[in-house]
Amino acid sequence: ISGSQMAAKELSFCPGSGSQVTECVDALEAEIALLASLKHPNIVAYLGTERDETVGTIHIFLELVSGGSLSQLIA
């Protein structure tokens, strides 16, 4: 751990073994894998993921970019 700040996103899904939940989580994991493979100075860096199936959450940890939202910068 570097001690630097990061952004965390929490996504909730219904814990269980239903096929719809499995498909949703598989699609999300594919998107996370794509995000992890992107390396460019203009793309927020992916730092890691934590999945807790007992409560049905996935945490995605990203590089913290300060300065407001993109929509504020281009308005």
Backbone as ProteinMPNN parsed JSONL, in Angstrom:
{"seq_chain_A": "ISGSQMAAKELSFCPGSGSQVTECVDALEAEIALLASLKHPNIVAYLGTERDETVGTIHIFLELVSGGSLSQLIA", "coords_chain_A": {"N_chain_A": [[0.857, -1.178, 0.0], [0.628, 2.147, -0.897], [-0.056, 4.427, 0.47], [-1.215, 6.573, -0.719], [-4.078, 8.53, -1.776], [-7.201, 7.203, -3.02], [-9.933, 6.557, -5.257], [-13.029, 4.969, -4.581], [-15.457, 2.766, -5.76], [-18.59, 1.415, -5.046], [-20.478, -1.325, -5.859], [-23.562, -2.916, -5.821], [-24.944, -6.154, -5.756], [-27.328, -8.807, -5.949], [-26.76, -11.243, -3.623], [-26.249, -14.699, -4.197], [-27.108, -17.556, -6.225], [-28.385, -17.426, -8.61], [-28.997, -17.553, -12.159], [-29.256, -15.119, -13.505], [-28.003, -13.284, -11.786], [-25.43, -14.342, -11.835], [-24.755, -13.963, -14.555], [-24.791, -11.151, -14.669], [-22.741, -10.462, -12.836], [-20.577, -11.726, -14.097], [-20.446, -10.222, -16.481], [-19.814, -7.728, -15.415], [-17.308, -8.305, -14.288], [-15.869, -8.82, -16.632], [-15.855, -6.271, -17.741], [-14.358, -4.948, -15.794], [-11.918, -6.281, -16.122], [-11.222, -5.334, -18.653], [-10.94, -2.597, -18.07], [-8.748, -2.78, -16.337], [-6.767, -3.451, -18.122], [-6.268, -1.185, -19.608], [-3.972, 1.324, -20.233], [-3.1, 4.489, -20.108], [-2.23, 7.945, -20.124], [-4.46, 9.65, -20.026], [-6.552, 8.23, -19.014], [-8.284, 7.165, -16.199], [-6.563, 5.369, -13.736], [-6.832, 1.921, -12.981], [-6.851, 0.286, -9.889], [-7.523, -1.911, -8.325], [-9.737, -4.598, -7.19], [-12.307, -5.667, -4.999], [-14.292, -8.271, -3.924], [-17.208, -9.131, -2.259], [-19.084, -11.641, -1.572], [-20.794, -12.386, 0.439], [-22.258, -10.197, 1.341], [-22.971, -9.169, -1.049], [-21.506, -7.26, -2.654], [-19.293, -5.388, -4.789], [-16.246, -3.81, -4.795], [-14.547, -1.31, -6.494], [-11.418, -0.031, -7.023], [-9.891, 2.97, -7.852], [-7.623, 5.3, -9.416], [-7.374, 8.432, -7.843], [-8.694, 11.353, -9.081], [-8.562, 14.661, -8.851], [-10.302, 17.842, -8.985], [-12.84, 18.19, -9.933], [-15.721, 17.294, -11.98], [-15.657, 15.913, -15.317], [-17.635, 17.001, -16.919], [-17.933, 19.524, -15.822], [-15.542, 20.687, -16.524], [-15.63, 20.884, -19.313], [-17.751, 22.485, -19.859]], "CA_chain_A": [[0.0, 0.0, 0.0], [1.474, 3.32, -1.071], [-0.479, 5.502, 1.347], [-1.859, 7.649, -1.475], [-5.537, 8.474, -1.805], [-7.8, 6.589, -4.192], [-11.395, 6.588, -5.332], [-13.627, 3.638, -4.467], [-16.847, 2.647, -6.19], [-19.226, 0.224, -4.51], [-21.601, -1.807, -6.644], [-24.302, -3.957, -5.111], [-25.68, -7.147, -6.515], [-28.03, -9.721, -5.05], [-25.986, -12.459, -3.413], [-26.994, -15.906, -4.512], [-26.554, -18.344, -7.317], [-29.27, -17.363, -9.769], [-28.29, -17.367, -13.43], [-29.244, -13.696, -13.842], [-26.951, -12.669, -10.965], [-24.156, -14.83, -12.36], [-24.506, -13.265, -15.822], [-24.502, -9.754, -14.356], [-21.414, -10.39, -12.217], [-19.605, -12.084, -15.136], [-20.316, -9.063, -17.372], [-19.098, -6.699, -14.669], [-15.907, -8.722, -14.182], [-15.263, -8.624, -17.952], [-15.619, -4.828, -17.871], [-13.248, -4.639, -14.888], [-10.702, -6.79, -16.771], [-10.895, -4.379, -19.71], [-10.441, -1.394, -17.403], [-7.417, -3.083, -15.808], [-5.799, -3.563, -19.221], [-6.053, 0.118, -20.231], [-2.872, 2.108, -19.674], [-2.952, 5.729, -20.875], [-2.225, 9.079, -19.187], [-5.756, 10.32, -19.978], [-7.552, 7.297, -18.504], [-8.127, 6.925, -14.761], [-5.913, 4.07, -13.524], [-7.477, 0.887, -12.174], [-5.923, -0.144, -8.835], [-7.874, -3.218, -7.793], [-11.134, -4.945, -6.952], [-12.608, -6.526, -3.855], [-15.646, -8.813, -4.075], [-17.734, -9.736, -1.027], [-20.325, -12.316, -1.954], [-21.684, -12.549, 1.595], [-23.172, -9.041, 1.381], [-23.341, -8.833, -2.418], [-20.901, -6.018, -3.137], [-17.994, -5.349, -5.458], [-15.582, -2.512, -4.674], [-13.556, -1.044, -7.53], [-10.519, 1.019, -6.558], [-9.362, 3.712, -8.991], [-6.798, 6.48, -9.169], [-8.156, 9.614, -7.496], [-8.437, 12.509, -9.94], [-9.253, 15.801, -8.263], [-10.528, 18.943, -9.903], [-14.224, 18.241, -10.395], [-16.125, 16.337, -13.001], [-15.338, 16.247, -16.684], [-18.685, 17.87, -17.463], [-17.665, 20.893, -15.361], [-14.375, 21.205, -17.232], [-15.907, 21.161, -20.725], [-18.934, 23.354, -19.979]], "C_chain_A": [[0.897, 1.232, 0.0], [1.125, 4.447, -0.112], [-1.129, 6.652, 0.61], [-3.373, 7.455, -1.496], [-6.012, 7.815, -3.09], [-9.302, 6.784, -4.143], [-11.89, 5.156, -5.241], [-15.075, 3.706, -4.918], [-17.388, 1.355, -5.615], [-20.449, -0.101, -5.354], [-22.257, -2.932, -5.889], [-24.954, -4.898, -6.108], [-26.33, -8.09, -5.519], [-27.182, -10.968, -4.85], [-26.85, -13.675, -3.693], [-26.374, -16.619, -5.687], [-27.44, -18.34, -8.553], [-28.505, -17.055, -11.038], [-28.228, -15.893, -13.831], [-28.153, -12.96, -13.063], [-25.589, -13.066, -11.507], [-23.799, -14.123, -13.652], [-24.112, -11.818, -15.584], [-23.094, -9.607, -13.791], [-20.335, -10.738, -13.237], [-19.368, -10.921, -16.091], [-19.538, -7.942, -16.694], [-17.616, -7.047, -14.556], [-15.179, -8.589, -15.516], [-14.947, -7.147, -18.176], [-14.45, -4.389, -16.99], [-11.929, -5.104, -15.5], [-10.264, -5.862, -17.898], [-10.307, -3.11, -19.108], [-9.013, -1.608, -16.889], [-6.362, -3.128, -16.904], [-5.473, -2.217, -19.866], [-4.959, 0.891, -19.502], [-2.655, 3.331, -20.566], [-3.011, 6.89, -19.898], [-3.566, 9.787, -19.06], [-6.89, 9.423, -19.498], [-7.263, 7.052, -17.026], [-7.593, 5.502, -14.555], [-6.728, 3.174, -12.593], [-6.456, 0.381, -11.155], [-6.258, -1.515, -8.265], [-9.363, -3.38, -7.577], [-11.229, -5.828, -5.729], [-14.06, -6.966, -4.002], [-16.055, -9.504, -2.785], [-19.089, -10.349, -1.343], [-21.286, -12.481, -0.784], [-22.672, -11.399, 1.712], [-23.557, -8.576, -0.016], [-22.79, -7.515, -2.91], [-19.59, -6.285, -3.869], [-17.469, -3.932, -5.279], [-14.531, -2.409, -5.77], [-12.731, 0.149, -7.071], [-9.802, 1.629, -7.756], [-8.467, 4.849, -8.52], [-7.72, 7.66, -8.848], [-7.732, 10.769, -8.395], [-9.241, 13.661, -9.37], [-9.496, 16.876, -9.329], [-11.938, 19.014, -10.444], [-14.51, 17.225, -11.473], [-15.734, 16.83, -14.384], [-16.372, 17.201, -17.265], [-18.493, 19.326, -17.023], [-16.507, 21.514, -16.158], [-14.685, 21.578, -18.672], [-17.092, 22.091, -20.929], [-18.529, 24.778, -20.261]], "O_chain_A": [[1.818, 1.338, 0.81], [1.942, 5.343, 0.098], [-1.558, 7.619, 1.239], [-3.876, 6.357, -1.262], [-5.33, 7.855, -4.115], [-9.864, 7.134, -3.105], [-11.254, 4.237, -5.757], [-15.826, 4.592, -4.509], [-16.73, 0.317, -5.682], [-21.336, 0.732, -5.541], [-21.575, -3.815, -5.369], [-25.445, -4.485, -7.158], [-25.914, -8.156, -4.362], [-26.909, -11.684, -5.814], [-28.055, -13.66, -3.444], [-25.251, -16.321, -6.093], [-27.261, -19.167, -9.447], [-27.48, -16.374, -11.001], [-27.246, -15.463, -14.437], [-27.459, -12.109, -13.619], [-24.695, -12.228, -11.626], [-22.65, -13.719, -13.832], [-23.195, -11.312, -16.23], [-22.34, -8.732, -14.216], [-19.277, -10.108, -13.245], [-18.229, -10.654, -16.474], [-18.706, -7.287, -17.321], [-16.762, -6.175, -14.712], [-13.989, -8.276, -15.534], [-13.903, -6.807, -18.732], [-13.643, -3.553, -17.397], [-10.925, -4.397, -15.408], [-9.069, -5.627, -18.08], [-9.289, -2.607, -19.585], [-8.171, -0.717, -16.998], [-5.186, -2.871, -16.643], [-4.491, -2.117, -20.602], [-5.028, 1.081, -18.288], [-2.09, 3.217, -21.654], [-3.769, 6.834, -18.93], [-3.791, 10.473, -18.063], [-8.058, 9.806, -19.566], [-6.126, 6.764, -16.65], [-8.113, 4.549, -15.135], [-7.238, 3.614, -11.562], [-5.318, 0.08, -11.517], [-5.372, -2.212, -7.771], [-10.145, -2.446, -7.753], [-10.342, -6.637, -5.458], [-14.952, -6.137, -4.183], [-15.332, -10.361, -2.276], [-20.108, -9.659, -1.376], [-22.48, -12.694, -0.998], [-23.808, -11.604, 2.137], [-24.388, -7.678, -0.157], [-23.515, -6.727, -3.518], [-18.887, -7.26, -3.606], [-18.168, -2.964, -5.577], [-13.721, -3.318, -5.949], [-13.275, 1.211, -6.766], [-9.193, 0.927, -8.563], [-8.548, 5.295, -7.375], [-8.734, 7.856, -9.517], [-6.554, 11.118, -8.459], [-10.471, 13.639, -9.404], [-8.953, 16.809, -10.431], [-12.213, 19.822, -11.331], [-13.662, 16.407, -11.831], [-15.509, 18.023, -14.59], [-16.025, 18.11, -18.02], [-18.845, 20.251, -17.756], [-16.5, 22.715, -16.426], [-14.069, 22.497, -19.211], [-17.404, 22.45, -22.064], [-19.388, 25.649, -20.393]]}, "name": "protein", "num_of_chains": 1, "seq": "ISGSQMAAKELSFCPGSGSQVTECVDALEAEIALLASLKHPNIVAYLGTERDETVGTIHIFLELVSGGSLSQLIA"}
